[in-house]
Amino acid sequence: MNGERKSVTGEQLEQNDERFMREALNLALEGERAGEVPVGAVLVVGGEAVARAFNCPIAQNDPTAHAEILVLREAGLKLGNYRLNGSTLYVTLEPCAMCAGAMVAARVERLVFAARDLRFGAVRSKFRIADSELLNHRVEVTEGILGAEVTRLMLRFFVGRR
């Protein structure tokens, strides 16, 4: 844990988690309006959002254009470093294997996600990549912030596509 996080109380951390997850949820809704699977992500360093994105694989014709990957790319460019030490990634849906691996490679300190992805989730549902003891870096994981809202969004989205 970095020094900035140690000075934050549990209540303040919960408030920050909800605030940034709400921002990620709004990005997910923006992605839905654009015809993408509604996943939004926000990367925070030192209490400030440094990167924001929603899923764009359809628009970009890029299977790697998940919200998490786009946020990591943007943050790396803005911060001038591929290592994102001390960062927290907020994402509406449990990351897939690609995104979880990228978080480990980027040295994201903490992941906060809203809802599990029972089909492809690689942080809790199918695998435990982000905090695996087999890897050289472990991401601290918090789940469930605005989980019910995100679950309703995902159900509505996929029912509407059938």
C-alpha positions as CSV (number, residue, x, y, z in Angstrom):
1,M,0.0,0.0,0.0
2,N,1.4,3.4,-0.8
3,G,1.5,6.3,1.6
4,E,-1.5,8.2,0.1
5,R,-3.8,5.2,0.6
6,K,-2.7,4.7,4.3
7,S,-4.0,8.2,5.2
8,V,-7.4,7.5,3.8
9,T,-10.0,6.2,6.2
10,G,-12.2,3.2,5.4
11,E,-15.3,5.5,5.0
12,Q,-13.4,7.8,2.7
13,L,-12.2,4.8,0.6
14,E,-15.8,3.5,0.3
15,Q,-17.0,7.0,-0.8
16,N,-14.1,7.2,-3.4
17,D,-14.9,3.7,-4.6
18,E,-18.6,4.6,-5.1
19,R,-17.8,7.9,-6.8
20,F,-15.3,6.5,-9.3
21,M,-17.5,3.4,-9.9
22,R,-20.4,5.7,-10.7
23,E,-18.2,7.4,-13.2
24,A,-17.3,4.0,-14.8
25,L,-21.0,3.1,-14.9
26,N,-21.7,6.3,-16.8
27,L,-19.0,5.4,-19.3
28,A,-20.5,2.0,-19.6
29,L,-23.9,3.6,-20.5
30,E,-22.1,5.8,-23.1
31,G,-20.6,2.6,-24.6
32,E,-24.0,1.0,-24.7
33,R,-25.4,4.0,-26.6
34,A,-22.5,3.5,-29.1
35,G,-23.5,-0.1,-29.6
36,E,-20.8,-1.7,-27.5
37,V,-21.0,-4.1,-24.6
38,P,-21.5,-1.7,-21.7
39,V,-18.3,-1.8,-19.8
40,G,-16.7,1.4,-18.4
41,A,-13.3,1.9,-16.7
42,V,-11.6,4.7,-14.8
43,L,-8.0,4.7,-13.6
44,V,-7.2,6.8,-10.5
45,V,-3.8,7.9,-9.2
46,G,-3.5,10.0,-6.1
47,G,-7.2,10.5,-5.8
48,E,-7.6,11.9,-9.4
49,A,-8.9,10.2,-12.5
50,V,-6.2,10.1,-15.1
51,A,-7.8,8.0,-17.7
52,R,-11.4,7.0,-18.7
53,A,-12.8,4.6,-21.4
54,F,-15.6,2.3,-22.4
55,N,-15.4,-0.8,-24.5
56,C,-14.7,-0.1,-28.2
57,P,-13.8,-3.3,-30.0
58,I,-16.7,-2.9,-32.5
59,A,-16.0,0.7,-33.3
60,Q,-12.2,0.2,-33.5
61,N,-12.3,-3.2,-35.2
62,D,-9.9,-4.3,-32.4
63,P,-10.5,-7.3,-30.2
64,T,-8.2,-5.7,-27.6
65,A,-10.1,-2.5,-27.3
66,H,-11.6,-3.4,-23.9
67,A,-12.2,-0.5,-21.5
68,E,-9.5,-1.7,-19.2
69,I,-6.8,-1.9,-22.0
70,L,-7.8,1.5,-23.3
71,V,-7.5,3.1,-19.8
72,L,-4.1,1.5,-19.2
73,R,-2.8,2.7,-22.6
74,E,-4.1,6.3,-22.0
75,A,-2.7,6.4,-18.4
76,G,0.7,5.1,-19.5
77,L,0.9,7.9,-22.1
78,K,-0.3,10.6,-19.8
79,L,2.0,9.5,-17.0
80,G,4.9,8.7,-19.2
81,N,5.4,5.3,-17.7
82,Y,4.1,1.8,-18.5
83,R,4.1,1.0,-14.8
84,L,1.1,2.4,-13.0
85,N,2.3,2.0,-9.4
86,G,-0.1,3.3,-6.8
87,S,-3.1,3.3,-9.2
88,T,-6.6,2.0,-8.7
89,L,-8.6,0.7,-11.7
90,Y,-12.4,0.9,-11.4
91,V,-14.3,-1.2,-13.9
92,T,-17.9,-2.1,-14.1
93,L,-17.5,-5.8,-15.1
94,E,-14.9,-8.3,-13.8
95,P,-12.0,-8.2,-16.2
96,C,-11.2,-11.0,-18.7
97,A,-7.9,-12.9,-18.8
98,M,-6.3,-10.4,-21.2
99,C,-7.2,-7.4,-19.1
100,A,-6.3,-9.0,-15.8
101,G,-2.9,-9.9,-17.2
102,A,-2.4,-6.4,-18.5
103,M,-3.2,-5.0,-15.0
104,V,-0.5,-7.2,-13.5
105,A,2.0,-6.2,-16.1
106,A,1.2,-2.5,-15.5
107,R,1.6,-3.0,-11.7
108,V,-1.9,-1.6,-10.9
109,E,-2.1,-1.5,-7.1
110,R,-5.8,-2.0,-6.7
111,L,-8.8,-3.2,-8.8
112,V,-12.3,-2.4,-7.9
113,F,-15.0,-4.0,-10.0
114,A,-18.8,-4.0,-9.7
115,A,-20.1,-7.3,-11.0
116,R,-18.7,-10.7,-11.8
117,D,-18.6,-12.0,-15.3
118,L,-19.5,-15.7,-14.9
119,R,-18.5,-16.6,-18.5
120,F,-15.2,-14.8,-19.0
121,G,-14.2,-13.2,-15.6
122,A,-10.5,-14.0,-14.8
123,V,-10.2,-12.2,-11.5
124,R,-12.7,-14.3,-9.4
125,S,-15.1,-16.3,-11.6
126,K,-12.9,-18.5,-13.9
127,F,-9.3,-17.7,-12.8
128,R,-7.5,-15.6,-10.2
129,I,-5.0,-13.9,-12.4
130,A,-4.9,-10.4,-10.7
131,D,-3.7,-11.7,-7.3
132,S,-2.2,-15.0,-8.2
133,E,0.7,-16.0,-6.0
134,L,2.3,-17.5,-9.2
135,L,3.0,-14.0,-10.6
136,N,5.5,-11.3,-9.7
137,H,2.8,-8.7,-8.8
138,R,-0.5,-9.0,-7.1
139,V,-3.3,-6.6,-7.5
140,E,-5.5,-5.9,-4.4
141,V,-9.1,-6.8,-5.4
142,T,-12.4,-5.3,-4.2
143,E,-15.6,-6.3,-5.8
144,G,-19.3,-5.5,-5.5
145,I,-19.3,-1.7,-5.6
146,L,-22.6,-0.8,-7.4
147,G,-22.8,-4.5,-8.3
148,A,-26.6,-4.7,-8.4
149,E,-26.8,-1.7,-10.8
150,V,-24.2,-3.1,-13.2
151,T,-25.8,-6.5,-13.1
152,R,-29.2,-5.0,-14.1
153,L,-27.5,-3.1,-16.9
154,M,-25.8,-6.2,-18.3
155,L,-29.0,-8.2,-18.1
156,R,-31.0,-5.5,-19.8
157,F,-28.3,-5.1,-22.5
158,F,-28.1,-8.8,-23.3
159,V,-31.8,-9.5,-23.2
160,G,-32.3,-6.7,-25.6
161,R,-29.8,-8.2,-28.0
162,R,-31.5,-11.6,-28.2
